[in-house]
């Protein structure tokens, strides 16, 4: 059963939950909270690999780009599945990539914005009113 849901809009909470589920399902993955957003939403990273090359993938910089967070998490899940099964990712043996690079995945740079456009922040909430006052 897939961890990453692609049939519903992502929220900050569901993003973080999917990251934690990937880490639980695939022990070679790790995660850490980098910081918190203006509205105190956790900004979490997912790390896969042990290689000397450091790669950073980021997504959802702007509110309406929420789908990019889902796509990045789906890539991470497929990569983890390939590693677990001794398979390939984009034609490359997954373990070769794992040993060559450490990939840091930050799927949601702007969790407050994503939650505003996906409906996780309700119009009657104080957060919504604060965000509306900025425009």
N, C-alpha and C positions, 0 to 999 in steps of 0.2 A: 504494500500500500504506500503510495507516494506521501512524502512529508509536505512538500511544497504544493500548496493549492493554487492552481492557475485559473480556476473558474469563478473566483470572487475577488473583489478589490482588497488589497493588502492594507493593513493598518500597522502602526508602530508596535502594538501589542502582539499581533499575529506574526509580524516579522521576527521579533525577539523570540517568540515561542518556537517558530520554525528553526531558527538558529540553534536553540537549545535542544530541540528534538534531533537535529542532524548530529550534534555533538554526542548525544546519548546513544544514537544508533551506530555511529562510526567513531570509535575511540581515538582514532588517529587525527581527528579534527579537534580543534580547540577554539574557545571563545573568550572574549574579555569585554567588559564595559569600558569604552573609551572615555565617555563623558555623558552629560545629560543636556537635553535641549533647553530652550528658554522656558518651556512649560514642563520641564523636569522629566521628559521622556528619555528612557535609556537609549544611548547610541552605542550599539554593540557591533563587534567585529567577529568574523569567522575566519579562522586560519587553517589552511591545509598545506602541508608540505614541510620538508626539512632541508631544502636545498639552499645553496649560498646566494642565489639570485632572489632578490626581494621584489615582489610584484604587488601593486595595490590596485584593486578594482573597486570603484565607487559607483553608486547609483542613487536615484531619487534626490537629486540636488534641489529640484524645484517641485512644488506641490503636484502639478499636473503630470509629473514624470513618475508617478507611483508604480506604473507597470514595469519600469526598469528594475525596481527592487525585486519583484517577482521573478523576472528573467534571470537576474544574477543569482538568486537563491536556487533556482532550478538548475542552473549550470553547476553550482556547488554540490547539489544533491546528485546530479548525474556523474560528476567527477568522483565523489565519494563512493558511489555504487560501483563505478569502474575499478577503483582502487580495491574495494572489498572483494570483487569478483576476479581480480587479476586481468581485467579487460583493458580496453583502449578508450581514450577520449580524443575525438577529432583525429583518429587514425594513429595516435601516438600511444605507446604503452603507458598506462596511467602511472605505474611505479617509476618510470623514467622521468616523467614530469615531477612527481613527488620528490624524487631525489635531487632534481636539478633546481627546483625553485620553491620558495615559500610564498604562497599566495595569501595575501591579506584581503579579505572581502568585507567591504563596508556597504551593505545593501541599501541603507537608508540614511543619507546625510541629513535630510530635513524631515524628521518624523512629525513635527508639528504641522508643517505644510501638508504632508500626506494625509494626516488625520483630518485636517480641515476639508480637503476636497473629497475624501472617501466617506465622510459622514461620521467619523468616530468622535469628532468634537461637535456637539450639538449647538444649534444656533442660539439657544437660550443660556448657554454656559458662559461663565466669566471669560474663559479662554477665547471663545469665539468673539465676544464683544471687544476684548483687547486686540485681537488680530484685526478685526473690522476697523477699529480706530486708527490703525496704521495706514490704511489706504487713503 
